């Protein structure tokens, strides 16, 4: 017991020595959002007052390398100058960032029972823009949550080579994001990528996206509508759980699987039209969608997990109309499932 206590104390001491708060890690490629035109950076060798375009960073304000404490090509912390920057430019020479190196606020209470990054919250509360000058996003030690908790973040300029995915928890708790165009080349949005982005009102999917991971947009409560591209095949577990403002979903033919609880607790939904090509609808996909009035099930469905496969439980509406194709799997499923609050209709 004494040994365990000593180990925990040692771990806490190490964490406290880390240079204040931020989670940085790798992947994703897009120029983001919220009405930014030109971006003023702190690029090395830059001059003048005008900023660079979304493809790269330039502008007045000093040398980006001087904003960081370095161990050769690894960023180990922020200088006093760097802690004040509302635009953080990650130089091209940077290949790695130590966990918590870019924290600028107070370190939160730590849970010494474990070493998960959630023990540190409220990451960078200063930076509004992050600019990657290199060919790719640097490696982040100990974590994959590169911009998690950047509560002031409004804009990102991505590396020259782009990326194929938006990584796990990359924008977790980025409360100032309001609009996000998924960049060309991204085929996967990973688990919890935008979790708790409470002010995100618009997500513009590209034409190449194939999958959305579990809880990717969970509790993005300001998101009012989503339109999925024909390239999308899978919507992951609880991907849009708790999106209170969501009123409209547009599916394209091509989606094949909607996983467990994908739209759980979306109380604004009234009508859902699922497209031909969908084969699997897992349970509780639309549970607690209190205002839901009608759902259209395609003939292509071959699997509905159980009587709660589309989650018609505890709804505010006393009756929900389920539209099916006569003779389809959904038609047969309905006849064999409890449906006190469901009414079957053909279309």
Secondary structure, DSSP 8 states (H G I E B T S, - for coil): -HHHHHHHHHHHHHHHHS-S--B----------TT--SBB---TT--SS--B-TTS-B-SSS-GGGGEEEETTEEEEE-TTGGG-SEEEE-TT--EE-TTTT--S------TT---GGGS-S--SS-SEEEE-SSS--EETT-S-TTBT-TT--EEE--TT--SEE-TTTTTT-TT--EEE--TT--EE-TTTTTT-TT--EEE--SS--EE-TTTTTT-TT--EEE--TT--EE-TTTTTT-TT--EEE--TT--EE-TTTTTT-TT--EEE--TT--EE-TTTTTT-TT--EEE--TT--EE-STTTT---S-SSS-EEEEE-TTSHHHHHHHTS--TTEEEEE-
